[in-house]
């Protein structure tokens, strides 16, 4: 309990700092690289967090998971930038509210189903599902244009 009391506020603070880190990363290395980096590290830290047995490893990886939740800023930025103004609101609504919320609902069902079956535990089920964002990496690399330093009008006409 004492460790949890120290780790949770630390993770929350570092999680907030993650948004500044990812913002700087998007401007410095680009949206695509920042997305790939945060998706990969987020998946890895979640797997470690939910399969580790050492208290220290769990605590450190949990702090990393919270930091890497800032990936949603990259995804939101990319989604906002790659769609023309006339479609931007609809694209964000469909990608975030329809597809994103469907994933949130299904993930709880899948964790429960996998934990009593294939994965054998809740931790293993979460770790298995944590690999799902890795599917987005080739999609980002192959189909998402880099938008760093480009005007929205330029992106819309590309």
HELIX and SHEET records of a PDB file:
HELIX    1   1 UNK A    2  UNK A   29  1                                  28    
HELIX    2   2 UNK A   31  UNK A   51  1                                  21    
HELIX    3   3 UNK A   55  UNK A   68  1                                  14    
HELIX    4   4 UNK A   71  UNK A   82  1                                  12    
HELIX    5   5 UNK A   85  UNK A   92  1                                   8    
HELIX    6   6 UNK A   93  UNK A  100  3                                   8    
HELIX    7   7 UNK A  101  UNK A  116  1                                  16    
HELIX    8   8 UNK A  122  UNK A  129  1                                   8    
HELIX    9   9 UNK A  134  UNK A  143  1                                  10    
HELIX   10  10 UNK A  152  UNK A  156  1                                   5    
END                                                                             
